[in-house]
Amino acid sequence: MEFPFDVDALFPERITVLDQHLRPPARRPGTTTPARVDLQQQIMTIIDELGKASAKAQHLPAPITSASRMQSNRHVMYILKDTSARPAGKGAIVGFLKVGYKKLFVLDDREAHNEVEPLCILDFYIHESLQRHGHGRELFQHMLQKERVEPHQLAIDRPSQKLLKFLNKHYNLETTVPQVNNFVIFEGFFAHQHPPARKLPPKRAEGDIKPYSSSDREFLKVAVEPPWPLNRAPRRATPPAHPPPRSSSLGNSPERGPLRPFVPEQELLRSLRLCPPHPTARLLLATDPGGSPAQRRRTR
Ligand SMILES: CC(=O)SCCNC(=O)CCNC(=O)[C@H](O)C(C)(C)COP(=O)(O)OP(=O)(O)OC[C@H]1O[C@@H](n2cnc3c(N)ncnc32)[C@H](O)[C@@H]1OP(=O)(O)O
């Protein structure tokens, strides 16, 4: 992937690691140094283009990786440059891997909920012309070493078939532990929780708790939709004009339909007993004059 500026000078190392600050790496001695703001603009251009290419490769309706999303999240991007081909002496980018810690509720093999904060594979892309040349493995290995994690300790955000094959081939990851969210975890995930699953800080104030295992890809569906099960259609006296969304089963992501009115209170409370609380639900209960504190406690 080529750019109209000198990628080779911008990223002196074969693999560059970027965090939310998008700081330009130190340049090689003797290279002219453009203004810092220009360098950061170049980095933002690279990230945006990589995000678009990755989305296209995965048939996503919109990129899940962009410079602005990097700046507003605590994700880490590993970017691999091509050190062999140097078109017009400006270098090229081979691909990237994006990771980040996320608080998730995952099921173990006894189907019990566990609150964990593992390192997650969020986005991964190698340029089409260079796939199956070992570049993906090189990036992945580098990330594992830097982050000090073992492959079975990772959670993967809705992996593609190619990524599942990749993980199987290079890391023998095959048997998954079925989940009800979009993350895939493999056998062995629960065997070693320290590290990488970060020790969680003391219980946060209720308002701070994030939605149920929110995937980075959620916003691709309906941006303002509340999470499952709050998005289920209310019971209706007359049949709906359209068939209801497919029901979910263990191991599959719940199918999300378009934004619907909230479920009736009793059904909502029943659903909430089955899953961790969500701020939207708390807001509903807090504004409901009939919702007693006892009812509210049941949602914890
Ligand atoms: C959470 C997420 O990010 S999900 C999205 C993952 N990204 C994508 O699907 C985008 C398109 N794919 C890619 O960019 C790349 O194929 C990656 C990132 C998945 C792997 O990078 P590569 O450089 O191709 O991997 P690398 O060369 O190190 O390993 C090759 C192995 O990956 C798997 N793989 C890679 N491409 C394919 C493919 N087209 N079909 C099937 N398996 C594939 C295979 O196991 C392959 O081994 P094989 O060639 O012996 O069958």
The ligand as an ORCA input file, in Angstrom:
! r2SCAN-3c Opt
* xyz 0 1
  C     -10.813     -9.604     14.479
  C     -10.486     -9.441     13.039
  O      -9.678     -8.658     12.709
  S     -11.267    -10.384     11.866
  C     -10.603     -9.886     10.299
  C      -9.310    -10.537      9.905
  N      -8.867     -9.953      8.631
  C      -9.299    -10.379      7.428
  O     -10.031    -11.351      7.278
  C      -8.831     -9.540      6.255
  C      -8.331    -10.379      5.102
  N      -7.249    -11.285      5.512
  C      -6.034    -10.870      5.841
  O      -5.761     -9.679      5.884
  C      -4.980    -11.919      6.149
  O      -5.299    -13.095      5.446
  C      -4.830    -12.268      7.636
  C      -4.535    -10.987      8.426
  C      -6.094    -12.921      8.194
  C      -3.654    -13.249      7.788
  O      -2.472    -12.650      7.303
  P      -1.480    -13.459      6.301
  O      -0.291    -12.622      6.086
  O      -2.265    -13.857      5.103
  O      -1.141    -14.736      7.190
  P       0.153    -15.665      7.132
  O       0.739    -15.630      5.764
  O       1.055    -15.323      8.260
  O      -0.523    -17.071      7.424
  C      -1.171    -17.729      6.378
  C      -2.289    -18.566      6.956
  O      -3.405    -17.720      7.296
  C      -4.623    -18.352      6.839
  N      -5.098    -17.642      5.637
  C      -4.610    -16.504      5.122
  N      -5.285    -16.173      3.997
  C      -6.202    -17.129      3.804
  C      -7.203    -17.372      2.806
  N      -7.374    -16.559      1.750
  N      -7.984    -18.447      2.919
  C      -7.843    -19.309      3.946
  N      -6.900    -19.149      4.915
  C      -6.094    -18.081      4.838
  C      -4.210    -19.756      6.449
  O      -4.173    -20.555      7.593
  C      -2.814    -19.524      5.935
  O      -2.037    -20.708      5.884
  P      -1.987    -21.527      4.471
  O      -1.601    -20.545      3.445
  O      -0.974    -22.588      4.728
  O      -3.375    -22.065      4.272
*
